[in-house]
Amino acid sequence: MKKITTLLLVIFFLSCLGCSNNVGVSGKITFPDGTPLTVGTVAFTNSAGFFARASIQPDGSYRIGRIKDGDGIPKGTYTIYILDADLIEKPASPTDTPRYIPQVNKKYLSEATSGLSCDVKGKTLFNFQVEQP
C-alpha cells in the first residue's frame, strides 16, 4: 500500500511540472495622441514585493513576464512604472558621451509616483497612456 501511495504522489507531482498559476498579461503603451512609446521596459510590482517586467516593443506593445517576456504573472493588484525609456543620441565622436533623451514624464519612472495600476484577474490586455516630458 505504501508503494502505491508513493507512486501516486510521484505521478501527481510529475503531472504538475510545468503547471503555472501565471496569467498572460499584455498591452500597449501610448501617448495621448495615440503614438506608441517605442523604447523602455514596463515593470509590474505588488505589495508582496513581486516584480515582473517586459520590454516595450517599437509599436508600444508588451507581454509581461517574471523570467522572460510573456511568461505571465500571478493574479493580483499591481503598480506599474516605466524603466529605461530613453532614446540614445549617438555621440559625434567616440570620445564624446552619449546623450540620453527621456521619452516619458519622470513621474512614470517610479512605482510611488506613476499613478498606473491594474488588477489582474485572468488573461488580460492592459493599455496605458503616458505623458511625454
VOMAR-948651 format. One record per residue (C-alpha): x, y, z; chain; residue number from 1. Coordinates in pm, 1 decimal. Layout:
BEGIN
       c1       c2       c3 chaine num
        X        Y        Z      A NUM
...
This chain:
BEGIN
       c1       c2       c3 chaine num
      0.0      0.0      0.0      A   1
    286.2    237.6     84.9      A   2
    441.6    180.6   -260.4      A   3
    113.0    258.3   -436.3      A   4
     68.7    579.4   -235.7      A   5
    425.9    684.0   -313.2      A   6
    376.9    602.6   -682.2      A   7
     54.2    806.2   -695.0      A   8
    226.6   1102.3   -528.6      A   9
    514.8   1084.1   -776.4      A  10
    271.7   1072.3  -1069.8      A  11
     78.7   1367.9   -925.9      A  12
    391.1   1583.3   -881.6      A  13
    526.1   1491.4  -1224.4      A  14
    196.0   1580.5  -1385.2      A  15
    212.6   1922.1  -1220.3      A  16
    559.9   2000.4  -1350.3      A  17
    519.4   2293.5  -1580.4      A  18
    181.7   2379.9  -1429.4      A  19
    159.0   2750.1  -1363.5      A  20
    -80.1   2987.2  -1196.9      A  21
     57.7   3270.6  -1406.6      A  22
   -176.3   3479.8  -1615.1      A  23
    -87.9   3619.4  -1956.5      A  24
    -82.7   3998.6  -1947.7      A  25
     -8.6   4217.7  -2246.0      A  26
    -95.0   4560.4  -2376.0      A  27
     26.4   4875.5  -2537.4      A  28
    176.2   5196.0  -2402.3      A  29
     92.3   5512.3  -2591.3      A  30
    100.0   5889.1  -2559.6      A  31
   -223.3   6096.1  -2554.2      A  32
   -204.3   6149.4  -2931.3      A  33
   -201.0   5771.8  -2987.2      A  34
    163.3   5735.7  -3087.4      A  35
    339.7   5446.9  -2913.2      A  36
    619.2   5462.7  -2659.0      A  37
    887.4   5283.5  -2860.2      A  38
   1161.2   5215.8  -2601.3      A  39
   1199.0   5104.5  -2242.3      A  40
   1072.5   4846.0  -2001.6      A  41
    735.9   4828.5  -1828.0      A  42
    751.4   4695.0  -1470.6      A  43
    474.3   4541.3  -1258.9      A  44
    511.4   4513.4   -880.3      A  45
    275.2   4429.9   -595.2      A  46
    260.1   4485.9   -218.3      A  47
    419.5   4143.7   -154.7      A  48
    734.2   4252.4   -340.5      A  49
    665.4   4054.1   -658.5      A  50
    835.8   4207.3   -962.3      A  51
    788.1   4132.3  -1332.3      A  52
    887.0   4321.1  -1644.3      A  53
    856.7   4332.8  -2021.2      A  54
   1043.6   4504.0  -2299.5      A  55
    842.3   4770.5  -2477.7      A  56
    837.3   4693.4  -2848.4      A  57
    868.4   4956.8  -3126.9      A  58
    487.2   4953.9  -3168.2      A  59
    438.4   5021.0  -2793.3      A  60
    327.2   4665.7  -2714.4      A  61
    449.7   4448.7  -2427.1      A  62
    397.6   4095.5  -2287.1      A  63
    473.6   4080.0  -1914.3      A  64
    679.8   3806.1  -1754.2      A  65
    866.4   3713.6  -1439.4      A  66
   1151.9   3522.4  -1600.1      A  67
   1110.7   3621.0  -1964.6      A  68
    875.0   3838.7  -2166.8      A  69
    535.2   3674.3  -2196.4      A  70
    556.5   3405.2  -1927.7      A  71
    285.8   3578.1  -1723.4      A  72
    230.7   3682.9  -1363.1      A  73
     12.9   3568.5  -1071.4      A  74
   -332.8   3721.5  -1028.2      A  75
   -344.8   4030.5   -810.2      A  76
   -321.9   4407.2   -796.4      A  77
    -10.4   4568.8   -942.5      A  78
    151.9   4908.4   -961.8      A  79
    307.1   4980.2  -1299.5      A  80
    600.9   5202.6  -1386.5      A  81
    842.2   5254.9  -1676.8      A  82
   1219.8   5198.6  -1683.1      A  83
   1489.8   5293.1  -1931.8      A  84
   1257.5   5496.4  -2152.5      A  85
   1533.3   5699.9  -2313.1      A  86
   1642.1   5735.2  -2671.3      A  87
   2018.3   5743.1  -2701.4      A  88
   2166.2   6008.2  -2926.6      A  89
   2493.5   5878.8  -3064.7      A  90
   2792.2   6098.5  -2988.1      A  91
   2959.1   6296.0  -3263.6      A  92
   3291.6   6130.9  -3186.1      A  93
   3395.9   5813.2  -2999.5      A  94
   3530.5   6021.2  -2709.9      A  95
   3201.0   6207.2  -2653.6      A  96
   2944.8   6080.4  -2403.8      A  97
   2613.7   5960.4  -2549.1      A  98
   2313.6   6179.9  -2471.2      A  99
   2005.4   6015.4  -2318.7      A 100
   1677.8   6176.9  -2420.8      A 101
   1385.4   6092.7  -2184.7      A 102
   1069.2   5982.0  -2363.8      A 103
    823.7   5984.0  -2069.4      A 104
    742.0   6224.9  -1789.7      A 105
    967.2   6146.3  -1492.7      A 106
    667.1   6060.2  -1271.5      A 107
    634.8   5727.7  -1462.5      A 108
    987.6   5622.4  -1359.3      A 109
    881.3   5530.2  -1004.1      A 110
    614.2   5299.1   -868.5      A 111
    544.5   5560.3   -598.9      A 112
    454.9   5835.2   -847.3      A 113
    344.7   5668.7  -1171.3      A 114
    -26.8   5661.0  -1091.5      A 115
    -59.3   5347.2  -1307.6      A 116
   -211.5   5026.7  -1168.4      A 117
   -414.4   4724.6  -1269.6      A 118
   -599.3   4430.2  -1118.2      A 119
   -500.6   4106.3  -1291.9      A 120
   -784.5   3853.7  -1271.0      A 121
   -723.7   3644.5  -1582.2      A 122
   -557.3   3666.3  -1923.3      A 123
   -584.0   4037.3  -1974.2      A 124
   -498.2   4327.5  -2200.9      A 125
   -389.5   4644.6  -2020.3      A 126
   -321.5   4954.3  -2228.0      A 127
   -160.3   5252.1  -2057.2      A 128
   -135.1   5611.9  -2164.5      A 129
    168.9   5811.5  -2053.0      A 130
    273.3   6171.1  -2093.8      A 131
    590.2   6297.7  -2255.5      A 132
    842.4   6505.5  -2056.2      A 133
